[in-house]
Amino acid sequence: MAKLTKSGGGIGGRNKDERMREAAQLHLKSGNIQRYCELMVELGEWERALAVAPGVSYTYWKGLSQR
């Protein structure tokens, strides 16, 4: 039971998507835009990732849009 509580699982725990969204927001606030974009892609939030991707570089945005 202690393992479930410690890792964030169990009753009342946050699910993986919520933790990934929080991590993405922290990366964005700290200036790690590329990692934010990659996390948003994993979550299926392509529009958000593409909107922010030019902040990394045009080449990165272009590659992301082709994916």
C-alpha positions as a Markdown table, in Angstrom:
| # | Residue | x | y | z |
|---|---|---|---|---|
| 1 | Met | 0.0 | 0.0 | 0.0 |
| 2 | Ala | 2.8 | 2.4 | 0.8 |
| 3 | Lys | 4.2 | 1.9 | -2.7 |
| 4 | Leu | 0.9 | 2.9 | -4.3 |
| 5 | Thr | 0.7 | 6.1 | -2.3 |
| 6 | Lys | 4.4 | 7.0 | -2.8 |
| 7 | Ser | 4.2 | 6.6 | -6.6 |
| 8 | Gly | 1.1 | 8.6 | -6.9 |
| 9 | Gly | -1.2 | 5.7 | -7.8 |
| 10 | Gly | -4.1 | 4.3 | -5.8 |
| 11 | Ile | -7.3 | 6.0 | -4.8 |
| 12 | Gly | -7.2 | 9.7 | -5.2 |
| 13 | Gly | -3.9 | 9.6 | -7.0 |
| 14 | Arg | -3.2 | 11.4 | -10.2 |
| 15 | Asn | -3.2 | 9.5 | -13.4 |
| 16 | Lys | -0.3 | 9.4 | -15.9 |
| 17 | Asp | -1.8 | 12.0 | -18.3 |
| 18 | Glu | -2.3 | 14.5 | -15.4 |
| 19 | Arg | 1.3 | 14.0 | -14.3 |
| 20 | Met | 2.6 | 14.3 | -17.9 |
| 21 | Arg | 0.6 | 17.6 | -18.3 |
| 22 | Glu | 2.1 | 19.0 | -15.1 |
| 23 | Ala | 5.6 | 18.0 | -16.3 |
| 24 | Ala | 5.0 | 19.6 | -19.6 |
| 25 | Gln | 3.9 | 22.8 | -18.0 |
| 26 | Leu | 7.0 | 22.8 | -15.8 |
| 27 | His | 9.2 | 22.3 | -18.9 |
| 28 | Leu | 7.5 | 25.2 | -20.6 |
| 29 | Lys | 8.0 | 27.5 | -17.6 |
| 30 | Ser | 11.6 | 26.6 | -17.3 |
| 31 | Gly | 12.2 | 27.2 | -21.0 |
| 32 | Asn | 12.6 | 23.7 | -22.2 |
| 33 | Ile | 10.2 | 24.1 | -25.1 |
| 34 | Gln | 11.2 | 21.1 | -27.1 |
| 35 | Arg | 10.5 | 18.7 | -24.2 |
| 36 | Tyr | 7.2 | 20.4 | -23.7 |
| 37 | Cys | 6.3 | 19.8 | -27.3 |
| 38 | Glu | 7.4 | 16.1 | -27.1 |
| 39 | Leu | 5.2 | 15.6 | -24.0 |
| 40 | Met | 2.2 | 17.2 | -25.6 |
| 41 | Val | 2.6 | 15.0 | -28.7 |
| 42 | Glu | 2.7 | 12.0 | -26.4 |
| 43 | Leu | -0.6 | 13.2 | -24.9 |
| 44 | Gly | -2.1 | 13.7 | -28.4 |
| 45 | Glu | -2.1 | 17.5 | -28.1 |
| 46 | Trp | -0.6 | 18.1 | -31.5 |
| 47 | Glu | -2.1 | 21.6 | -31.9 |
| 48 | Arg | -0.5 | 22.9 | -28.7 |
| 49 | Ala | 2.8 | 21.3 | -29.6 |
| 50 | Leu | 2.8 | 22.8 | -33.1 |
| 51 | Ala | 1.8 | 26.2 | -31.7 |
| 52 | Val | 4.8 | 26.4 | -29.5 |
| 53 | Ala | 7.3 | 24.5 | -31.7 |
| 54 | Pro | 8.6 | 27.6 | -33.6 |
| 55 | Gly | 10.0 | 28.7 | -30.3 |
| 56 | Val | 12.5 | 25.9 | -30.6 |
| 57 | Ser | 13.4 | 26.4 | -34.3 |
| 58 | Tyr | 11.8 | 26.5 | -37.7 |
| 59 | Thr | 13.5 | 23.2 | -38.5 |
| 60 | Tyr | 12.0 | 21.5 | -35.4 |
| 61 | Trp | 8.6 | 22.9 | -36.1 |
| 62 | Lys | 8.8 | 21.7 | -39.7 |
| 63 | Gly | 9.9 | 18.2 | -38.6 |
| 64 | Leu | 7.1 | 18.0 | -36.0 |
| 65 | Ser | 4.5 | 19.1 | -38.5 |
| 66 | Gln | 5.6 | 16.4 | -40.9 |
| 67 | Arg | 5.3 | 13.7 | -38.2 |
